[in-house]
Amino acid sequence: MELYEYTVHELVKKLENGEVTSTDITKSYLDRIKEKDPQVKAYVSVLEEKALAKAKQVDDNRKAGTPVSQFAGIPIGIKDNMCMTGIRTTCSSKMLENFIAPYDATVIEKFNKEDMVYLGKLNMDEFAMGSSTEYSAFFKTANPWDLSRVPGGSSGGSAAAVAAEMAPWALGSDTGGSIRQPASLCGVVGLKPTYGLVSRYGLVAFASSLDQIGPITKDVTDAAMLLNLIAGHDNKDATSINIEKKDYTQSLINNVKGMKIGLPKEYLGEGINEEVKQAILDVAKKYEELGATVEECSLDVGKYATAVYYIIACAEASSNLGRFDGIRYGYRTEKFNDLRDIYKNSRSEGFGPEVKRRIILGTYVLSSGYYDAYYKKAQKVRTVIKNAYDTLFEKYDILLTPTSPTTAFKMGEKSNNPLEMYLADIYTVPVNIGGLPGMSIPCALDSKGMPIGFQLIGKAFDETTIFKAAYTYEQNTNFRENKPTFKGGEK
């Protein structure tokens, strides 16, 4: 096996045993990026020099007998909406194309303490607005399983990099499914933690009450290890929750006997691809074989979630993106006669069509005369959705749903139909609205050889139950034996 084929927990053991060096691992990934990224286009920037220098430093420390952390010298990829001092942070937008971050996000500070190696910044839908990574201002990212198809979004670069083994793991951000949906479409594991569990400080804001940073990994064990690294209270984030720190690897127990799993019937109704539906029913059957109780239940308020999400998310985006005005930082137009022209032309030229669409929609729902009719009502329905989840969790330990209604679709298939694109997140957005944790785990391939993922949803701050259920499924199945084929693509 090549070094890039191993999971992080396997690489950690190899480093501890002295079988390999951090430089060996880093070079293996950098070579893999050179080989595969021209096809996949997952990376906005590759930090080759910095990565090799950090790997050498860690190797020198190990040789000298200096104590090092568990993950010292382990490479990672970072979605390009997280600030790293002195590194370009673009959000895949012309607006921030040349923005050099002056500080580190809290998650990056945590990695710095571990002496981890940064492979580069990963492509995304502009300002995290999209479900296909076709809305990047720089280039589209392809799905490694079929280069003519999308990897999902907005964390499509992160999911594609892990699936193509161009990073052992990566960070993404999830506002309405932007970790879980691309994880499902790329056949990897993606976790959206409970809102407030991971600091958002240094994450360029899209929708502040929904955004959450989380892991995208090859397997469930790596996801638990990465969540251990990034979870925790942060005084710099007013929405960060101060709860007792957990070791999520303690939840990796191969046993679901007695666990009660709810299967919302609405998620298997109209609009779902038949092969995806069958895969979810097969997962339910597998859990029953393993000793869990799976029952059909109802989450009928879920049908309102997409409308609620796009009202709240766009309203918050309109507010958050007001800072990009051509004055303080970011792109500034060269065509202006007065201050009004600077504002108008900088934003017109700097933002892409999807970002403009959401800013306009958000400004509309916040405007006088429409605030009560749309934004205020959406917040009320948000509470109804959260209460519906709470009621289900009085009866069930966890909920099982599809992650996405379809497998990866062809590039260009939905990019000209915003409504159809928005429905790609229909199963993931309710989780963000409720502030709950959700994980996508790969479970099958469809008839075209494309991955299918299922979603586990837990109570707030009960990631432990999700990890236990996900790990048990993974240990009793063999999806990881499948590998991306890099078929299709442009002729």
GUZA-95314 format. One record per residue: z, x, y of N, C-alpha, C in turn. Coordinates in steps of 0.2 Angstrom, whole numbers, plus 5000, padded with zeros to 4 digits. Layout:
// residues N
ZXYZXYZXY
...
// end
This chain:
// residues 491
500050044994500050005000500050045006
499650025011499750055018500350035021
500550085026501250065029501150005033
500549985036500549925040500649865036
500549865029500649805025501349785024
501849835025502549815024502849775029
503349735027503749695031504249745035
504549715040505049765044505649785040
505849735036506449755032506349805027
505649805025505449865020505349925024
505149925030505049985034505750015036
506149975037506849995039507150035033
507050015027507350045021506950115020
506350115021505950175021506150235026
506350205032506550255037507250285035
507650235033508350255031508350305025
507950295021507850335015507450405016
507250415022506850475024506150475020
505850415018505250415015504650425020
504750395026504250395031504650415037
504150435042504450445049504250385054
504550375059504250325064503550345066
503450405067502750425069502250405064
502450415058501950385052501850315053
502350275054502250205055501850185061
502050215066501750195073500950215072
500850275069500050295069499750245064
500050225059499750175054499550115058
499950085062499850025066499250035072
499350095075498850115080498150125077
498150155071497450155068497150085066
497650045064497449975062497149935068
497549945074497249915080496549935082
496450005081495850035083495250005078
495449995072494949965067494849895067
495349855069495249775068495249745075
495549775080495649735087494949725090
494449765089493849755092493549685090
493749665084493549595081494049545083
494649555083495149505084495349495091
495349555095495549545102496249515103
496749545100497449515101497749555107
497549615108497949655113497549655120
497949645125497749645132497749725134
498349755132498349825133498749855127
498549915125498849955119499150015123
499850025121500250075124500250135119
499750165118499650215112500150275114
500050305120500350365122501150355122
501350305125502050285126502350275119
501950235114502150225108502350285104
501850335104501950395100502450435103
502550435109503050475112503750455110
503850385110504450355108504650365101
504050365097504150375089504350445088
504050495092504250565091505050575093
505250545098505850555101506350525095
506250465092506650445087506650485081
506150515079506050555073506450625075
506450645081506850705083507550695082
507750635085508450615084508750615077
508350585073508450575066508550645063
508050695064508050765062508750795064
508950785070509450825073510150795071
510150735067510750705064511050655070
510750645075510950605080510950525077
511550495078511550425076511050385079
510650345075510150295078510250225075
510050175079510150105077509650085071
509850035068509450005062508750005064
508549985070507849965071507450025075
507850085076507550135080506850155077
506350165081505750185078505250135075
505550065075505150015072504649985078
504049985077503549955082503549875083
503349855088503349785090502849765095
502549715095502049685100502349635104
502249635111502549595116502049545119
502149485119501649435122501649455130
501149445133501049475140501249435145
501849395144502149355149502849375150
503049435147503749465147503749535151
504149535156504149595160504349655157
504049715158504249775155504149825161
504649865163504649905169504049955168
503649955174503050005174502449985170
502449925167501949905162501549845165
500949845165500549785167500749725164
500949675167501149605164500749555168
500149535164499649495167499649415166
500049395161500049325159499349305157
498849355155498149345154497849305160
498049315166497749285172497449335177
496949315180496649355186497249365191
497649315192498149305197498649365196
498749395190499249445189498849505186
498249515186497849565182498149635184
498349645190498549715191499349715193
499649665191500349665192500749715188
501149765190501549805187502249785187
502549765182503249735182503749785185
504249775189504749815192505349815188
505449775183506049775179505949745172
506449755168506349735161506649665160
506249625156506549565153507149575149
507649535148508249545144508049565137
507649525134507449545127507149615127
506849645132506549705132507149755133
507649745137508249785137508549785131
508649735127508949735120508549785116
507849785116507449825112507549895114
507549905120507649975123508350005120
508849965119509449995117509350015109
508949985106508749995099508250055098
507950075103507450125103506850105099
506650045100506050015097505450045100
504850035097504250065099503750005101
503550005107503049955110502349975108
502049935104501349945103500849925108
501049865112500649845117500849775119
500449745124500549685127499949635124
500149575122499749535118499449475122
498749455120498449405124498749335123
498549295127498849225127498449185131
498549115131498249065136498549085142
498149085148498349095154499049065156
499549095158500149075160500449025154
500249045148500549005142500248935142
499748915145499548845146498848845141
499048815135498448815130498648815123
498248795119498348795111497848825107
497548875110496948905107496848975109
497149005114497049075117496349075119
495949025120495349025123495349025131
495949005134496049005141496349075144
496249125141496449195143495849205148
496049235154495549255159495149315157
495349355152495049415150494549405144
494849375139494449365133494749325128
494349295123494649245118494849295112
495449275109495749305103495449265097
495249295092495049265086495549265080
495449215076495949205070495749255065
496149295062495949355057495749325051
495849255049495649225043494949205044
494749195050494049175051493849185058
493449235060493349265067493049205071
492749155068492449105072492849055074
493549055072494049005073494549035078
494948985081495449005086496149025082
496549065085497149085082497749035084
497548985088498048945091498348975097
498848935100499048965107499748925109
500048955114499749005118499849075116
500349085111500449145108499949175103
499349155104498849175099498749245098
498849285103498849355102499349385098
499949355099500549385095500449365087
500249295086500149275079499549315076
499049325079498449355076498649425075
498949465079499149535078499549545072
500049495071500449495065500049485059
499649425059499249405053498749465051
498449495056497949555055498349615053
498949615053499349675052499249735057
499149715063499149755069499849765073
500349725070501049735072501449705067
502049745065502449715060502749655062
502949645068503149585071503049575078
503149525081502949515089503449465092
503449465098503749415102503249365105
503449295105503049245108503449205112
503149155116503549115120503349045118
503748995118503648925115503848875120
503348835123503548785128503448715125
502948715121502748645117502548655110
502648725108502348735101501948805101
502048845106501648905107501848955103
502348955099502549005094502348975087
502548915086502448885079501748865078
501348835082500648815081500248875079
500248925083499848985081500049015075
500749015074500949045067500749005061
500648935062500348895057499648915056
499248915061498548925061498348995058
498849045059498749115057499049135050
499449085047499749105041500349145041
500749145047501349185048501949145049
502549175050503149135051503249135059
503449085062503549075069504149035070
504649055074505249025076505349005083
505448945085505648925092506448915091
506848955094507548955094507748895098
508348875097508748825102508648845109
508548795113508448815121509148835123
509148895126509748925129510048985124
509748985118510049035113509749105115
509149115117508849175119508649175127
508849235130508849235138508049225140
507949195145507249185148507149235154
507649275155507649315161507049365160
506549375164506049415164505449385160
505549325158504949285155504649255161
503949265162503649225168503649155166
503949115171504049045170503449005170
503448955165502948905165503248835166
503648815161504148755162504848775160
505248785165505848815164506348775160
506348705159506748675155506548665148
505948695146505648695140505448765137
505348815141505148885138505748915134
505548945129505948985125505649045121
505949105121505649165118505849155111
505449185106505549185099505149235095
505349245089504949285084504349255081
503849305080503349285075503249345070
503349335064503449385059503049375052
503049425048502749415042503149375037
503749375037504149335033504849305036
505149265032505749235035506349285036
506449335032506949385033506849425039
506249445041506049475047506249435053
506149365053506249325058507049315059
507449315054508149315055508349385058
508049435056508249505059508049505067
507449485068507249485075507649435080
507849375077508249335081508949365082
509249405077509849435078509849485084
509249515085509149565090509149525097
508749475098508649445104509149385106
509449355102509949305103510549325107
510849285111511449305115511449285122
512149275124512149255131511949305136
511749285142511449325147511649295154
512049335158512249305164511749305169
511149335168510549335172510149275171
510349235166509949175165510449115165
510349065170510849015171510848965166
510248965162510248915156510448945149
510649005149510849045143511549015141
511648995135512248965132512649015129
513349015131513749065128514149035122
513849055116514149035110514249095106
514649085101514849145096514149175093
514149235093513549275090513549265082
512949255079512949245072512449295069
512549315063512149355059511649315055
511049305057510649255054510449275047
510449345046510249365039510749345034
511349325036511849295031511649225029
511149195032510949125030510349135025
510149195023509549205019509849195012
509949135010510249115003509649074999
509549094993509049054989509348994986
509448944990509848884987509848824992
509448774990509448714994509748654990
510148664985510448614981510948574985
510848504985511248464989511048454996
510548494998510248485005509948425006
510048385012509648325013509148335018
508548325016507948335021507548265022
507448255029507148195031506348215032
505948165030505248175031504948115035
504948125042504748075046504048045045
503947975043503347955041502747955046
503047945052502547945058502048015058
502348065056502048135056501548135051
501448085046500948095040500548035041
500448005047500047945048499347965051
499147925056498447935059498448005062
497848035061497648095065497748155061
498148155055498248215052497748225047
497548285046497048305041497248295034
496848275029497148255023497348315019
497048375020497348435016497948455019
498048445025498748465028499248415026
499048355026499548305023499748315016
499248335012499448345005499848405004
499748455008500148515008500848505010
500948465015501648445017502048405011
501648355008501948325002502148364996
501748424995501848474990502448514992
502548524998503148565000503748514999
503748455001504248404999504448404992
503948404988504048404981504348464978
504148524981504448584979505248584981
505348564987506048554989506448514984
506148454982506548414977506648454970
506148494968506148534962506748584962
506848604969507348654970508048624971
508148564970508748534971508948494977
508448494982508648454988508448384988
508748344992508548274992508048264998
507448234997506948225002506848155003
506948125009506948055010506448045016
506047985015505647965021506047935026
505947955032506347925038505847905044
506147885049505747865055505947895061
505447925065505547955071504947925076
505047855077504447825080504447845088
504947865091504847885098504447955099
504347985093503848045093503248035097
502947965096502347955099502247955107
502847955110502947965117502948035119
503048085114503248155116502748185120
502148175118501548215121501448195128
501548135130501448105137502048135141
502648135138503248155141503248225143
503048265138502948335138502448355144
501848325144501348345149501548325156
501948275157502248255164502748305166
503248325161503748365163503548445164
503148465159502848535159502448545165
502048495167501548505172501948505179
502448465179502848455186503248525187
503448555181503848615182503348675183
502748675180502248725182502048725189
501948665192501748655199502248685203
502848685202503448715206503448785204
503448805198503548875196502948925199
502348895199501748935201501648935208
502048895212501948895219502048965222
502449005218502549075221501949115221
501449105218500749145217500349115223
500449145229500149115235499649165239
499549225236499149275239499549315244
500149305245500549335250501049385248
501449365243501949405241501749455235
501449435230501149485225500649445221
500249485217499749455213499049455217
498649415215497949415217497949395225
497549425229497349395236496649395237
496349345239495649335241495449385246
494849405246494549445252494149405257
494149335255493749285260494249245263
494449265269494849215273494749225281
494949175284494949175291495649165294
496049125290496749115293497149105286
497849095288498349085282498149035277
497848975280497748925275497148945270
496648985273496149015268496449055263
496949095265497249145260497549105254
497949055256498249015251497748985246
497248945249496748905246496348945241
496049005245495549045241495849085236
496449115237496849155232496949115226
497249055227497449015221496748985217
496248965221495648945218495348995214
495349065217494949115213495449145208
496049145209496549175204496749145198
496749075199496949035193496349005189
496349005182495848975178495848895178
495348865175495348795176495948755172
496148775167496748745164497348745168
497448805171498048815175498048765181
497448765184497348725190497448645188
497148625182497248555180497948535179
498348585177499048565176499448565183
499248615187499648615194499448545197
498848525197498648465201498948405198
499048405191499348345188500148345189
500448405189501148415191501248395198
500848415203500948405210500948325211
500448295207500348225208500948185205
501248205199501848165197502448175201
502448225205503048245209502948215216
502348185217502248165224502648105226
502648095232503048035235502647975232
503047925230502647865227502547865220
502547925217502347935210502947965206
503447995209503948025206504347985202
504547925204504947875200504547845194
503847835196503447805190503347855185
503247915186503047965181503648015179
503848055184504248105182504948085180
505248035184505948015183505947975176
505347935175505347895169505247945163
504847995163504748045158505448075156
505848095161506548115160506948065156
506948005158507347955154507047955147
506447955146506147945139506348015135
506348065138506648135135507348125132
507748085136508448075133508348035127
507947985127507847935121507647975115
507148025116506948065111507448105108
507848135112508448185110508948135106
509048075108509548035105509248015098
508648005097508347985091508448045086
508348105088508448165084509148165082
509648155087510348155085510548105080
510248045080510347995075510148015068
509548045068509248075061509748125058
509948165063510448225060511148205058
511248145060511948115057511848105049
511148095047511048085040510748145036
510348185040509948235037510148305039
510148355035510348425037509748455041
509148435039508548465042507948415041
507448425046506848375045506248425043
505848395039505148425037504548385040
504148425043503548395046502948445046
502348425047501848475048501948505054
501648565055501648605061501048585066
500548575063499848565066499548505062
499148455066498848405062498248435058
497948495060497348525057497448595056
497048625052497048705052496648725058
496548795058496248825064495548795065
495348775071494748745073494248795076
493648775076493148825078493248835086
493048895088493048915095492548865099
492748845104492348795108492348725106
492648715100492648645098493048595102
493648615105494048575109494148595116
493948655118494048685124493748645130
493248595129492948555134493248485134
493748475130494048405129494848415129
495148425136495848435136496248395132
496148325132496548275129496648295121
496048315118496048325111496448395110
496348445115496748505114497448495115
497648445119498348435120498648405114
498248365110498548335104498648385098
498348445099498548495094499248515093
499648495099500348515099500748445097
500448395095500848335094501448335090
501448385085502048385080502548435083
502448475088502848525090503248515097
502848475101503148465108503848425107
503948375103504648345103505248385102
505148445098505648495097505848525104
505348545108505548575115505848525119
505648455119505948405123506648395121
506848405115507548395112507948455113
507648515115507948575115508148605108
507848585103508048595096507648655093
507948685088507548745085507048715080
506548755079506048735074505648795072
505448795065505148855062504548835059
503948865059503348855055503348905050
503248885043503248935038502548915034
502148965032501548955029501648935022
501248885020501348855013500748845009
500148855012499548835008498848865012
498348865008497648875011497248805010
496848785015496448725014495748755010
495348705009494748715006494248765009
494348785015493948835019494348895019
494948905016495248965015495748975022
495848925025496248935032496948915030
497448945033498148935032498448865035
498948835031499248775033500048795033
500348775039501048785039501448725040
502048725037502548665038503048685043
503348635046503848645051504548615049
505048655050505748635048506048635055
506448575056506748565063507548555061
507948585065508648585064509048555070
509648545069510148525075510148585079
510348565086510448625091510948675088
510748735089511048795087511248805079
510848765075510948765068510348805065
510148855068509648895065509748915058
510448925056510648945050510348905044
510348835045510148795040509348795039
509048805045508248815045508148885040
508448935042508348995038508548995031
509048955029509148945022508648905018
508448855022507848815018507248845018
507048885024506448925024506448975019
506949015019507049075014506949045007
507248995005507248964998506548944996
506248915001505548894999505048964998
505149005003504749075003504849104996
505549114994505649154988505449114982
505249054982505049014976504249004976
503949034981503249024982502949094983
502249094983501949164984501349164989
501449134995500949135000500749205002
501249245003501149315006500649355002
500449334996499949364992499249354995
499149304999498549295002498449335008
497849355009497749405015497149375019
497149385026496649365030495949405028
495449365029494749395026494349415032
494449405038494049425044493349405043
493249345040492549325039492349285046
491649265046491449235051491349275057
491449245063491349285069490649275072
490649315078489949305082489449345078
488849325078488249355074488049415079
// end
